[in-house]
Amino acid sequence: MSNSADNFQRVSSVDEVAKLIRSSHEQGQTVSAARESSAATVRMELSGMNQVVEYPARDMTITVQAGVTLQQLSDQLAEQNQQLPVDTADPNMTVGAFVAADLSGPRQYGYGTLRDYLIGMEAVDGQGRVFHAGGRVVKNVAGYDLCRLAVGSQGTIGILTQLTFKLKPTTEQMKIQSWTLAGQQQVAQTLERLNTTSTRPVVVDLTCQTDDHWTLFLGVDGTNQVCDWQIAQLTEEIGVAVDSSVVAADLESSLKWCAEQAKLSLDDDTIQKMQTLPSKVPTICAAARHGATRVHAHAGNGIVIAKCQNAEARDALSVTISPTIQQSGGHLIATARQADSYRRTESWSARVVSAFDPHKVFA
């Protein structure tokens, strides 16, 4: 375990993680595994914990240490034609940070999110105690489902040290097509029509440029023949589009496009994320467009992401759009930099965090 003047410490084992947490508490310091932290916080670097613990490819699961990067994980799985089908915005991000942030891109419509794939974990709580949840086999359902609690926890309940994921086979082909739609009503009708489509899209994304210019992105996968049939069928079912064009014609370019859209979910002072009913996405997009520089939605999942000019514009949008969100049965999604609910002692999340970190060691 190494130390430097800027409170940076690199760890290489779970024992070192536990020791650092205990010593930080004794010295009145806080700890964070995030890339960015304040000068008063010890920043824990887990890059030394970058080993594949177990990879029984036939069982389609893999167990890795939390310091493994997403690129390393992807390369390892590719050798067996397998994948963790969650879009990666930053290939250099560690799997521990990825799980803590709960990042997902366009393919979440067809494949789900990290909560659907994390089946086991090892972590260290705020008292330096190592705890485990789940297991290394898909059918392990014993005990409390702490894995789902850890996904998106932003490091508030513990430092993740080891993770087990279930996997999917790599798809043979993937294609993404876009359709230009004129007006909010046409968008709503088209999304409604997709509820009864005979195809199986894995991406249903939407952007709103102006009141009269919307772009719907649909992605399909499978064999070449299956993809071509689905694109042709979707074109027939949508029918009313002003225009249509190929966005990505093969698997590599499709995954690259999905990764680019996933970058919108990275923690940023200029973005405001919102969750609503899929049927209400056009309404929220139209309302958000007037206070944002870009509005993109994972429409099939009811997630709208508004990119604003600066933090002030984001805060202003949050205020103005809140009534519309509430009327639509949705809510604003706070990023790690915005979230403060766990600081309110009366909140449910505060009680959960207190159980794992009673001394408030985690920044």
N, C-alpha and C positions, 0 to 999 in steps of 0.2 A: 504494500500500500504506500503510495507516494504522496507527498505534500508539496505545496508551493505557496508563494506569498499571496496569491489571489484566491485563497480558500478552495483550491482545486485538489481533489483527491481521486486517484485512480485505484479501483478495487479489482481483484481478480478471483474472488471466491465469496460465497455466501457468508462465511465466517467473518470476512473482512467488512462486509456490508453491515452485519450485526454489530461488530465492534465499533465501527465508525458512528453508527446511530447512537449507541450507548455513550460513547465518549463525547459526542456533540451535545447530548442532553446534559451530561455532567458539567460541561463548560458553558452551558447556556446558549448554545448555538443552534441554528436550524439547519436542515439538510434538504437538498433537492437533487433529483437526477435529471432535471431539465437542462437544456443546452444553455439557457440564459437564466441567471439568478443574481440576486443582489449581493453587494459586497459583504453583507453581514451573514450570508448563507454559505455553508460548505457545499460546493457543487461536486456531486459524486459522479465519477466517470466510469461507466460499466464496460468500456471497450475491451478490457482484459477478460471479460466473461463472454467469449465469442465462440464457444464450441457447440457442435451438434452432439447432444447427449445420447440420443437414440433415434434411429430412422428405420423402422420396420416398414419398408415401402409397400409390402403386400397388404399390410393393415391400413395403409393410407393415413398414417399419423406420423408426426415428427415432434420430437422434444428438443428444444434448443435453449441455450442460455440467453438471457435478456440482452446481452451486448452484441448479438449477431445482427448484422445489418440486413435490411430487406433485400438488397442485391445479393448478398451471400446466400440468403434463404432461397431466393428465386433460382439462383444458379444451381444449388444443391438439388432442388426439386425437379428442375428441368432435365437432369440426367435420368430421371425415372419417368419422364413425361407426366409429371404431376404439378399441381399449382395450389397456392393459397389464393383463391379468386377474389381478392380485395384490392382495389386499385391503389397503386403506390405513387404518391406525389413526390416523395423524396427517397430515392433508392439508398441513400446513405443513412437514413434514419434507422435506429435500432428497433428490434421487434418490441422491446419493452416500452419504448417511447410511443411506438405505433399503437400498442394496445391501450396505454394510459390515455392517449389522446382520442381514441376511437375514431379514426379517420376512415372514410369510405367515399368512393367515387360513383360514377354512373352505373357500374355493374351490380351495385347493391340491389337493383330491381330484380335481376334474375338470379343472383347468387346469395344475397343476404349480406350481413355485416360481420364484423369480427366476433360479435356475440354468438354467432352461429357456428364459429369454428374454434374458439378457444375452449378446450375441454379439460385442461389441467394447468395448474400453476403452482409456483413456489414463490413466496414473498417474505419480507421482513417487516414487522410492524414498528410502531413508534417507540416501543420499549426494547427493540433489538431482539424480538422473538421471531423465530422462523416458523411460518405456518404454510400448510398445503391445502389445496382444494382440487376437486375433480380427480382425474387420473390420466393414464396413458392409453386407455381404450375408450372407444366411442360410447359403449353402453354403460359406462360407469356413472351412475346417478346417485350415489350415496352421499348423504350429508347436505349441508347448505350449498347453494349454487353461488359461491363467492366469485367464481370466474366472471359471471355477468356483472357482478358488482365492481370488479376490478377494471372492466372495459370502460374507458372514459372517466376513470376516477381522478385523472390528472395528478397522480402521485400523492393523494391525500390520505389513503388508507395503508400504504406500504410501498416499499421499493420492490418491484418485480425482479426476480432473479432467474427464474426458469419458467418456460411456457411450453405447453403441448397443444398442437393444432391438429384438427382433422383436415384432410386434403380432398381435392377433386382431381380427376384426370385432366390433362391439358386438352382443350378443344382443338379439333383439326383446323377449323377456319372460323373467322369472324368478320363481319362486314357492317358498316355503319352508313346509313343513308339519311339525308336531311330533306325536309319538306318545308317550304315557305308558306305560311298561312296569313290570311288578311283579317285581322281583327280578333278581339277577345272572344266573341261568340263562336267564331269558326274554330278557334283553338279548343274551347270547351266542348263543342260537338265532336271534334276529332278525338279528344281524349276519352270522351264517353264511348265512342265507337270502338276504341281499342279494348274496352272491357269485354267485348264479345268477339275479338279477333280469333281467327283460326290458326294464327301463328303464335310463336313463343319468344317474344323479344326479351333480351336480357338488359337492354338499355332503353329507357324512356326519359329523355331529357328535353328541356325547353329553354329557349332564351327569348327575351322580350327587348327588341331594339326600339321600336316606336309603337304607338297605339295600333298602327296598321301593318306592322312588320314583325312577325313572330317566326321563329324557326324551331321546328320539332325534329329531334334527333332520335332515330330508332336503330338499335343494334341487335343483330341476330348472330347465332353461332351454330356450329354443327359441321357437316360436310359441305363442300362447295355446292353440290346440288341442292341440299336443304337450305342453305343460305340464299341462293338465287331464287328458289321458290318462295321463300318467306318475303323477300324484298318485293318480288312481283305481286304477291298477294296483298301486302301492305299498301302498295301503290294503288291497287284496285279498290281496297277497302276505304282508304283515305279519300281518294277521288277528287275532292274539292281544292287540293293544294294549288297555289299559284305557280309553284316551281318545285322541282326536285333535283337533287344532285348527290353524287357519291362523295362521302366524307372520308371513308377509309375502305379500301378494297381488299385488305387481307388482315390476317391476325396481328402481325407486327404493328402495322399502322393503326389498327383499331385500339390495341393496348396502349399505344403511345398517345392517342387522342384521349382515351379514358384517363390516363395519368395527368394530362394537361388540365382536364376539367377537375380532377381531384385536388389540384393545387389550390383551388378556390376554398377548400375546407381547411387549409392550414391556418393556424392561429394567427390572427392579424388584427391590428387596431382598426382597420378600415372595413372589415366585413361584418355584416349582421346576418346570422342564420336564423331561419324560421321554420317551424314545423306546423303543417296544417293538413287537412284532409286532401287527398289527391284531387278531388273534384273542385276544391277551392283554390288550387294552384294558380289558375289564370287570374283570379281576382286579386290574390296577394301579389303576383308579379306586376300587374298593372298598377297597383297602389305603390309598390316599392320603386318602380322605375323612375318616378318623379324626384326621388331623393338619392338616387344611386347612379353611378357611371356604368354599371353593368348588372344585369339581373339574370341569373342562371338557376334553373330548377331541376332537381331530380324528380320530375313530375310524378312518376309512378309511385314514389315513396312519400310525396307531400313535403319535400324539403326545398326551400327557396333560399338562395344565397345572394345577397345584395352587396356588391362591391362599391364602396363610397370613396369620395375624393380624399377624405381624412377622417380622423377619429371624431372630430366635432360633427361632421356630416353624418357619420354613423349614429352618434348619439341622438341627433335631431330626428333621423329616420326612425329610430327605435321608439321615440315618443309619439311621432305622428302616426305610425302604422300599428301601434299596439291595439287601439280600439278595433281596427279592421281584423287583426289577427284573432282577437278574442271572440268577435262575432262569428268568425269562421270556425270556431272550435279548435284553434291552434294556440301556439305560444312561441315566444322568442327563445332561441337557443343561445345561452351564454357561452362564450369561449372561455378558456382558462384565464385570460386577462380581464374578462368582464365578470366572471363568476364570483359571487360573494355570499351565496345562500348558505354555504357551510360555515360561514362566520356568524350567522345569526343563531344564537344559542337555543332558540325555541324551535328551529327547523328540524325536520326528520333527518336531513342529510348531516346536520351538525351532530346529532346523537350517534349516527353511524360512524362518522369520522372520529368522534371522541372515544368510541370503543376501541378503535385501532390505534389511535394516536392521542392518548389522554394528556400527554405533556406538551402537545403542539410542537413536536420536533420537525415535522415536515412543513416546509415553506409552501 
